Amino acid sequence: HKYAFSFTVYYLFDEISWDAAVGRELCYFGVSAYGYGSITHKANTACHPVIQMLVKNINSSFSTQFKSVLCHLYRSQVNHIPWHSDDEIELGINPTIFTLSI
């Protein structure tokens, strides 16, 4: 399974249309726009099938209802998400987020 997972991750690197912003590459999938800091992502319902499968499995495994995904691609260890609070209005009060680092 380790090799199948590695293949899937590398496949996504090439398949997703990454948007270069603030020193890292991003891709957002969701039914409504989402913004934080100076970055705003437009609604994008054309979610990649592999991402859809991951979200479905996460929702099933953890009894969640995630409807959007923000993907970050870091090409080196220099890039990272700085400390932040995930307190944007569109996330609601005390939001549940899921982070998967590969």
Long-range contacts (C-beta under 8 A, 24 or more apart in sequence): 8-50, 9-102, 11-50, 12-48, 12-50, 12-51, 12-71, 13-73, 15-48, 15-50, 16-48, 16-51, 16-71, 16-73, 18-73, 23-79, 24-72, 24-73, 24-74, 24-79, 24-80, 24-81, 25-72, 25-73, 25-74, 25-75, 26-70, 26-71, 26-72, 26-73, 27-70, 27-71, 27-73, 28-68, 28-69, 28-70, 28-71, 29-68, 29-69, 29-71, 30-67, 30-68, 30-69, 31-67, 31-68, 32-68, 32-90, 33-90, 34-68, 34-70, 34-88, 34-90, 35-88, 35-90, 36-84, 36-88, 41-70, 54-100, 58-98, 58-100, 62-98, 64-96, 64-98, 66-98
